[in-house]
Amino acid sequence: MSWAGLLIGMFFKYVLVNNEVGVKIFGPVHGVIFVGYVLVTLMVAHRWDRKTTVWALLASIPPFGTVVFERWAQKNGKLDSGRTASD
């Protein structure tokens, strides 16, 4: 969702009103979330094969790519913790 905020902020800055408030707010927020996503991806990479890890990292580049990756990973059991409900 940080992409959405940043894109809206950029739209207001460059298209509508030349106001940087949205970019100043959502730019750093997006940056922190982006770095966090990459770090978490690298932390769980030991559970995935190389191909899945590369796709997870590439998904961080296009807007909303992480949403698509998360849905695919959930569907294919890549996000399972390996624990059962009785654990």
C-alpha positions in Angstrom: 0.0 0.0 0.0 3.0 2.3 0.4 3.3 2.2 -3.4 -0.2 3.5 -3.7 0.5 6.4 -1.4 3.7 7.2 -3.1 2.1 7.1 -6.6 -0.7 9.3 -5.4 1.7 11.7 -3.9 3.7 11.8 -7.1 0.6 12.4 -9.1 -0.3 15.4 -7.0 3.3 16.7 -7.1 3.9 16.4 -10.8 0.4 16.6 -12.4 -2.1 18.5 -10.3 -0.7 21.0 -7.8 3.1 20.8 -7.6 2.9 20.1 -3.9 5.5 17.7 -2.4 3.6 16.8 0.8 2.5 13.4 -0.4 6.0 12.5 -1.6 7.6 13.8 1.6 5.3 11.6 3.7 5.0 8.4 1.6 8.5 8.5 0.2 10.3 7.6 3.5 7.4 5.2 4.5 7.7 3.4 1.2 11.5 3.2 1.5 11.4 1.7 5.0 8.7 -0.9 3.9 10.7 -1.7 0.8 13.9 -2.3 2.8 12.0 -4.3 5.3 10.4 -6.5 2.6 13.8 -7.2 1.1 15.3 -8.1 4.5 12.4 -10.4 5.4 12.7 -12.0 2.0 16.4 -12.7 2.6 15.7 -14.0 6.1 13.2 -16.6 4.8 15.2 -17.4 1.6 16.7 -20.5 3.3 13.3 -22.1 3.2 12.9 -21.5 -0.6 14.6 -22.6 -3.7 16.7 -20.0 -5.5 14.0 -19.4 -8.2 11.3 -18.5 -5.5 13.8 -16.1 -3.8 14.6 -14.4 -7.0 10.9 -14.0 -7.9 10.2 -12.6 -4.4 13.0 -10.0 -4.8 11.9 -9.1 -8.3 8.3 -8.7 -7.1 9.5 -5.7 -5.0 10.2 -3.7 -8.1 6.9 -3.1 -9.9 4.0 -1.5 -8.2 1.9 -4.1 -6.3 4.2 -6.9 -7.5 4.5 -8.1 -3.9 0.8 -8.6 -3.8 0.9 -10.9 -6.8 3.9 -12.8 -5.4 2.2 -13.2 -2.0 -0.9 -14.7 -3.6 1.2 -17.1 -5.7 3.4 -18.1 -2.7 0.3 -18.6 -0.5 -1.4 -20.8 -3.1 1.8 -22.9 -3.6 2.5 -23.3 0.1 5.7 -21.2 0.1 4.5 -19.2 3.1 3.6 -22.1 5.3 5.6 -22.1 8.5 5.8 -25.9 8.5 3.9 -26.0 11.8 0.5 -27.6 12.2 -2.5 -26.3 14.2 -1.7 -28.6 17.1 1.9 -27.3 17.5 
